[in-house]
Amino acid sequence: MNADQRLFSERFPRASAYHPDWVLAGVSGGANPLWLAEWLAEALDLKAGLRVLDLGCGRAMSSVFLHREFGVQVWATDLWFSARENLQRIRDAGALDGVFPIHADARSLPFAAEFFDAIVSIDSYFYYGTDDHYLNYLARLVKPGGQVGIAGAGMMSEMDGPIPEHLGQWWDQDLPWCLHSAPWWRRHWEKTGILDVEVADSLPDGWKLWRDWLKLVAPDNVTEMQALEDDAGRNLGYVRAVGRRRPDAQLSEPVVSVPMEYTKQPLLRGSA
């Protein structure tokens, strides 16, 4: 195969402009972050100068992409991958003026309330966002009217019955249990009253893109690739959801400590 054709896709013209060696050198998960970032951006109102939190950014490739393509300022935030390495990647991409690497846990973010115009998460939100309380915590960081958008691996519908036999070996791993469908994410967000959900859908033939990415970055992962092949999009693929923070949403401050004052009391009845 001609090296220039690797990762080329007419579906993703912006992502296809990036050198495959650069993309492959920054692998951090089971999805091409540029493909998913481009797909998600189609449903976002991104304009030059807006402040964007890229949560769970991995090696910051999606952050560089969003900055270069849309002129937004991006806080590239991740727990597992080194902010120092990400800084080097950002510098080499000529993006130091608009991409800022942060090392932080998604449940302990060092940002002021309403600091961001938008929050995105590429193929990582399912690790922490299934918690019923998490959206309240995260949405505080985006301005009223700002968007929250996620894209990543998911289900075409919820797995309510037994796991299909062809997925059994792969499903034995920990990850699949946190994957959900686009309708599930819509319900998960709408029930809080925090966001007006604008988009919740799946990517046509997303399973093929998932499989093709694995062939390049993890050719030894035969179990997952075989599961995708056998499933052929019946259950597995890519999903996205985009919601806008409602101006009237009442968000509570997270409880980080409970102030108390100890008063000594008798331990047993009849004692002084």
Backbone hydrogen bonds in HBPLUS format (Angstrom, degrees):
<---DONOR---> <-ACCEPTOR-->    atom                        ^
c    i                          cat <-CA-CA->   ^        H-A-AA   ^      H-
h    n   atom  resd res      DA  || num        DHA   H-A  angle D-A-AA Bond
n    s   type  num  typ     dist DA aas  dist angle  dist       angle   num
A0005-GLN N   A0002-ASN O   2.88 MM   3  5.49 156.6  1.93 119.3 126.8     1
A0006-ARG N   A0003-ALA O   3.24 MM   3  5.59 160.3  2.28 109.5 115.3     2
A0008-PHE N   A0005-GLN O   3.16 MM   3  5.22 163.0  2.19 122.5 120.8     3
A0012-PHE N   A0009-SER O   3.06 MM   3  5.38 142.5  2.20 105.0 114.9     4
A0016-SER N   A0012-PHE O   2.97 MM   4  6.06 148.6  2.07 150.4 160.0     5
A0017-ALA N   A0014-ARG O   3.19 MM   3  5.61 157.8  2.24 109.0 115.7     6
A0018-TYR N   A0015-ALA O   3.17 MM   3  5.79 167.0  2.19 117.9 121.9     7
A0022-TRP N   A0019-HIS O   3.04 MM   3  5.37 123.6  2.37 106.3 119.8     8
A0023-VAL N   A0019-HIS O   3.15 MM   4  6.53 160.8  2.19 154.8 160.3     9
A0024-LEU N   A0020-PRO O   2.84 MM   4  5.96 170.9  1.84 154.8 157.4    10
A0025-ALA N   A0021-ASP O   2.98 MM   4  5.95 139.7  2.14 137.3 147.2    11
A0026-GLY N   A0023-VAL O   3.11 MM   3  5.48 152.5  2.19 107.0 115.3    12
A0036-LEU N   A0032-ASN O   3.23 MM   4  6.53 170.9  2.24 159.5 161.3    13
A0037-ALA N   A0033-PRO O   2.88 MM   4  5.88 149.6  1.97 135.9 145.2    14
A0038-GLU N   A0034-LEU O   2.92 MM   4  6.01 158.7  1.96 147.7 152.8    15
A0039-TRP N   A0035-TRP O   2.99 MM   4  6.23 161.4  2.03 149.7 155.1    16
A0040-LEU N   A0036-LEU O   2.87 MM   4  6.01 163.7  1.90 148.7 153.4    17
A0041-ALA N   A0037-ALA O   2.87 MM   4  5.92 156.7  1.92 143.8 150.8    18
A0042-GLU N   A0038-GLU O   3.26 MM   4  6.48 134.5  2.48 139.9 149.4    19
A0042-GLU N   A0039-TRP O   3.29 MM   3  5.46 138.8  2.47  98.3 108.9    20
A0043-ALA N   A0040-LEU O   2.96 MM   3  5.67 160.1  2.00 120.1 126.2    21
A0044-LEU N   A0041-ALA O   3.05 MM   3  4.91 167.8  2.07 106.6 109.9    22
A0050-LEU N   A0047-LYS O   3.19 MM   3  5.97 167.3  2.20 143.6 145.1    23
A0049-GLY N   A0071-GLY O   2.90 MM  22  6.12 163.5  1.93 132.8 131.5    24
A0073-GLN N   A0050-LEU O   2.77 MM  23  5.96 164.1  1.80 165.2 170.6    25
A0117-ASP N   A0051-ARG O   2.78 MM  66  5.26 155.2  1.84 140.6 149.1    26
A0118-ALA N   A0051-ARG O   3.27 MM  67  6.68 144.6  2.40 155.7 158.5    27
A0052-VAL N   A0073-GLN O   2.76 MM  21  5.98 156.3  1.82 161.9 170.3    28
A0075-TRP N   A0052-VAL O   2.87 MM  23  6.30 159.3  1.91 163.3 170.3    29
A0053-LEU N   A0118-ALA O   3.04 MM  65  6.52 156.5  2.10 147.9 153.1    30
A0120-VAL N   A0053-LEU O   2.80 MM  67  6.13 170.5  1.81 171.1 172.8    31
A0054-ASP N   A0075-TRP O   3.10 MM  21  5.93 166.1  2.12 136.8 141.1    32
A0077-THR N   A0054-ASP O   3.06 MM  23  5.98 161.6  2.10 150.9 156.5    33
A0055-LEU N   A0120-VAL O   2.85 MM  65  6.15 157.0  1.91 171.8 163.9    34
A0056-GLY N   A0077-THR O   2.78 MM  21  5.78 131.9  2.01 146.4 161.8    35
A0057-CYS N   A0077-THR O   3.05 MM  20  5.72 160.6  2.09 135.6 139.9    36
A0060-ALA N   A0057-CYS O   3.09 MM   3  5.07 143.3  2.23 111.8 122.6    37
A0064-VAL N   A0060-ALA O   3.03 MM   4  6.28 161.8  2.06 150.1 153.3    38
A0065-PHE N   A0061-MET O   2.94 MM   4  6.09 162.8  1.97 148.5 153.8    39
A0066-LEU N   A0062-SER O   2.94 MM   4  6.09 165.3  1.96 148.5 151.5    40
A0067-HIS N   A0063-SER O   3.05 MM   4  6.23 159.5  2.10 148.0 153.7    41
A0068-ARG N   A0064-VAL O   2.91 MM   4  6.07 171.1  1.91 157.5 160.0    42
A0069-GLU N   A0065-PHE O   2.86 MM   4  5.88 163.6  1.89 154.9 160.0    43
A0070-PHE N   A0066-LEU O   3.00 MM   4  5.66 152.2  2.08 137.0 143.9    44
A0071-GLY N   A0067-HIS O   2.83 MM   4  4.77 137.4  2.01 129.9 135.6    45
A0074-VAL N   A0098-GLY O   2.76 MM  24  6.13 165.7  1.78 160.1 162.9    46
A0100-PHE N   A0074-VAL O   2.83 MM  26  6.27 159.0  1.88 160.7 167.8    47
A0076-ALA N   A0100-PHE O   2.89 MM  24  5.72 131.0  2.14 122.7 137.0    48
A0102-ILE N   A0076-ALA O   2.79 MM  26  5.82 161.1  1.83 152.3 148.3    49
A0078-ASP N   A0102-ILE O   3.11 MM  24  6.55 156.5  2.17 158.0 161.6    50
A0104-ALA N   A0078-ASP O   3.14 MM  26  5.73 149.1  2.24 116.4 124.9    51
A0086-ASN N   A0082-SER O   3.03 MM   4  6.26 161.7  2.06 144.2 149.9    52
A0087-LEU N   A0083-ALA O   2.84 MM   4  6.01 144.3  1.96 140.4 149.7    53
A0088-GLN N   A0084-ARG O   3.22 MM   4  6.59 151.3  2.31 144.0 150.3    54
A0088-GLN N   A0085-GLU O   3.05 MM   3  5.17 117.2  2.46  97.4 112.3    55
A0089-ARG N   A0085-GLU O   3.04 MM   4  6.44 156.8  2.09 151.4 157.8    56
A0090-ILE N   A0086-ASN O   2.81 MM   4  6.02 159.8  1.85 152.3 158.2    57
A0091-ARG N   A0087-LEU O   2.83 MM   4  6.00 159.2  1.88 149.0 154.8    58
A0092-ASP N   A0088-GLN O   2.95 MM   4  6.14 166.3  1.97 150.1 153.6    59
A0093-ALA N   A0089-ARG O   3.05 MM   4  6.21 135.3  2.26 137.7 149.4    60
A0093-ALA N   A0090-ILE O   3.19 MM   3  5.09 128.4  2.47  91.8 105.5    61
A0095-ALA N   A0090-ILE O   3.02 MM   5  5.33 170.0  2.03 157.8 155.7    62
A0094-GLY N   A0091-ARG O   2.94 MM   3  5.15 159.7  1.98 110.2 115.8    63
A0098-GLY N   A0095-ALA O   2.99 MM   3  5.57 165.5  2.01 119.2 123.9    64
A0099-VAL N   A0095-ALA O   3.00 MM   4  5.86 129.8  2.26 164.5 179.2    65
A0108-SER N   A0105-ASP O   2.90 MM   3  5.15 165.8  1.92 115.4 119.3    66
A0114-GLU N   A0140-ARG O   2.73 MM  26  5.95 148.1  1.83 134.6 145.5    67
A0116-PHE N   A0141-LEU O   2.93 MM  25  6.05 170.1  1.94 168.7 165.3    68
A0143-LYS N   A0116-PHE O   2.89 MM  27  6.11 155.2  1.95 174.4 172.5    69
A0119-ILE N   A0147-GLN O   2.89 MM  28  6.36 150.1  1.98 149.3 159.2    70
A0149-GLY N   A0119-ILE O   2.81 MM  30  6.25 160.2  1.84 158.7 165.4    71
A0121-SER N   A0149-GLY O   2.95 MM  28  6.45 130.7  2.20 148.9 161.6    72
A0151-ALA N   A0121-SER O   3.09 MM  30  6.58 149.5  2.19 162.8 166.8    73
A0123-ASP N   A0151-ALA O   2.56 MM  28  5.75 165.9  1.58 158.9 160.3    74
A0127-TYR N   A0124-SER O   2.99 MM   3  5.78 163.0  2.02 125.1 130.3    75
A0128-TYR N   A0125-TYR O   3.16 MM   3  5.81 152.4  2.24 117.2 123.4    76
A0129-GLY N   A0125-TYR O   2.64 MM   4  5.23 160.4  1.68 171.3 176.7    77
A0134-TYR N   A0131-ASP O   3.08 MM   3  5.34 155.5  2.15 110.4 117.9    78
A0137-TYR N   A0134-TYR O   2.96 MM   3  5.13 114.9  2.40 100.5 116.5    79
A0138-LEU N   A0134-TYR O   2.91 MM   4  6.21 164.8  1.93 161.9 165.9    80
A0139-ALA N   A0135-LEU O   2.78 MM   4  5.70 170.4  1.79 155.7 159.2    81
A0141-LEU N   A0138-LEU O   2.93 MM   3  5.79 160.1  1.97 126.5 131.5    82
A0142-VAL N   A0139-ALA O   3.19 MM   3  5.49 160.0  2.23 109.9 115.6    83
A0146-GLY N   A0143-LYS O   2.75 MM   3  5.13 156.4  1.81 139.4 140.6    84
A0145-GLY N   A0245-ARG O   2.85 MM 100  4.96 147.7  1.96 128.8 139.3    85
A0245-ARG N   A0146-GLY O   2.78 MM  99  5.57 162.7  1.81 170.6 169.0    86
A0148-VAL N   A0243-GLY O   2.77 MM  95  5.31 157.2  1.82 157.1 162.8    87
A0243-GLY N   A0148-VAL O   2.85 MM  95  5.31 162.6  1.88 154.6 159.8    88
A0150-ILE N   A0241-ALA O   2.87 MM  91  5.41 159.3  1.91 157.5 164.5    89
A0241-ALA N   A0150-ILE O   2.97 MM  91  5.41 150.4  2.06 144.3 149.5    90
A0152-GLY N   A0239-VAL O   2.93 MM  87  5.66 155.4  1.99 159.4 167.4    91
A0239-VAL N   A0152-GLY O   2.82 MM  87  5.66 162.1  1.85 168.5 168.6    92
A0154-GLY N   A0237-GLY O   2.82 MM  83  5.58 149.1  1.92 154.4 150.2    93
A0237-GLY N   A0154-GLY O   3.13 MM  83  5.58 143.3  2.27 152.6 149.5    94
A0155-MET N   A0180-HIS O   3.03 MM  25  5.03 162.4  2.06 101.6 107.3    95
A0156-MET N   A0235-ASN O   2.73 MM  79  4.92 147.3  1.84 127.9 134.6    96
A0167-LEU N   A0164-PRO O   2.93 MM   3  5.49 155.1  1.99 116.9 125.0    97
A0168-GLY N   A0165-GLU O   3.15 MM   3  5.10 156.7  2.21 103.2 110.4    98
A0171-TRP N   A0167-LEU O   2.75 MM   4  5.72 162.5  1.78 166.1 172.3    99
A0173-GLN N   A0170-TRP O   3.11 MM   3  6.02 172.4  2.12 124.9 127.2   100
A0178-CYS N   A0175-LEU O   2.97 MM   3  5.98 166.0  1.99 141.2 143.6   101
A0179-LEU N   A0176-PRO O   3.07 MM   3  5.27 163.9  2.10 111.4 116.5   102
A0185-TRP N   A0181-SER O   3.08 MM   4  6.46 157.3  2.13 151.6 157.1   103
A0186-ARG N   A0182-ALA O   2.98 MM   4  6.28 156.1  2.04 152.4 159.4   104
A0187-ARG N   A0183-PRO O   3.04 MM   4  6.30 164.7  2.06 149.7 152.4   105
A0188-HIS N   A0184-TRP O   2.81 MM   4  5.97 160.5  1.85 152.6 159.1   106
A0189-TRP N   A0185-TRP O   3.02 MM   4  6.15 150.4  2.11 147.8 153.1   107
A0190-GLU N   A0186-ARG O   2.83 MM   4  5.91 167.5  1.85 155.9 160.3   108
A0191-LYS N   A0187-ARG O   3.11 MM   4  5.92 162.0  2.14 146.6 149.4   109
A0192-THR N   A0189-TRP O   3.19 MM   3  5.76 153.0  2.27 112.6 119.9   110
A0193-GLY N   A0190-GLU O   3.09 MM   3  5.53 145.8  2.21 111.8 120.7   111
A0246-ARG N   A0194-ILE O   2.91 MM  52  5.81 173.2  1.91 154.8 156.6   112
A0196-ASP N   A0244-ARG O   2.88 MM  48  5.18 159.4  1.92 142.4 146.2   113
A0244-ARG N   A0196-ASP O   2.92 MM  48  5.18 155.2  1.99 130.1 136.2   114
A0198-GLU N   A0242-VAL O   2.76 MM  44  5.65 148.5  1.86 147.6 158.5   115
A0199-VAL N   A0242-VAL O   3.20 MM  43  5.02 160.6  2.24 140.5 141.5   116
A0242-VAL N   A0199-VAL O   2.83 MM  43  5.02 155.9  1.89 142.4 143.8   117
A0201-ASP N   A0240-ARG O   3.10 MM  39  5.70 145.7  2.22 144.9 155.4   118
A0240-ARG N   A0201-ASP O   2.94 MM  39  5.70 157.3  1.99 161.6 163.2   119
A0203-LEU N   A0238-TYR O   2.98 MM  35  5.57 157.7  2.03 145.8 150.1   120
A0206-GLY N   A0203-LEU O   2.85 MM   3  4.99 136.9  2.04 145.4 135.1   121
A0208-LYS N   A0205-ASP O   3.05 MM   3  5.49 134.5  2.26 107.6 118.7   122
A0210-TRP N   A0206-GLY O   2.96 MM   4  6.25 156.1  2.01 152.4 159.5   123
A0211-ARG N   A0207-TRP O   2.89 MM   4  6.13 162.9  1.92 146.8 151.1   124
A0212-ASP N   A0208-LYS O   2.80 MM   4  5.98 166.1  1.82 151.7 155.8   125
A0213-TRP N   A0209-LEU O   2.97 MM   4  6.05 152.5  2.05 143.6 150.4   126
A0214-LEU N   A0210-TRP O   3.13 MM   4  6.41 160.6  2.17 148.8 153.6   127
A0215-LYS N   A0211-ARG O   2.99 MM   4  6.30 151.3  2.07 150.9 159.3   128
A0216-LEU N   A0213-TRP O   3.11 MM   3  5.39 130.8  2.37 102.0 114.1   129
A0217-VAL N   A0213-TRP O   2.97 MM   4  6.23 168.0  1.98 158.1 161.6   130
A0218-ALA N   A0214-LEU O   2.74 MM   4  4.92 154.3  1.81 134.2 141.0   131
A0221-ASN N   A0218-ALA O   2.91 MM   3  5.50 165.3  1.94 122.8 127.7   132
A0222-VAL N   A0220-ASP O   2.79 MM   2  5.43 138.2  1.97 103.9  91.3   133
A0225-MET N   A0221-ASN O   3.25 MM   4  6.48 170.7  2.26 154.0 156.9   134
A0226-GLN N   A0222-VAL O   2.83 MM   4  5.85 159.2  1.88 151.1 156.8   135
A0227-ALA N   A0223-THR O   3.04 MM   4  6.20 151.8  2.13 140.5 148.3   136
A0228-LEU N   A0224-GLU O   3.00 MM   4  6.29 157.1  2.06 150.3 155.8   137
A0229-GLU N   A0225-MET O   2.94 MM   4  6.17 159.6  1.98 147.8 153.6   138
A0230-ASP N   A0226-GLN O   2.86 MM   4  6.03 170.8  1.87 153.7 156.1   139
A0231-ASP N   A0227-ALA O   2.91 MM   4  5.93 147.6  2.01 141.9 151.3   140
A0232-ALA N   A0228-LEU O   2.87 MM   4  5.91 155.5  1.93 148.9 154.7   141
A0234-ARG N   A0231-ASP O   3.05 MM   3  5.60 166.8  2.07 121.1 125.4   142
A0249-ALA N   A0246-ARG O   3.03 MM   3  5.25 166.7  2.05 113.6 117.5   143
A0271-SER N   A0268-LEU O   3.22 MM   3  5.67 159.9  2.27 129.4 130.0   144
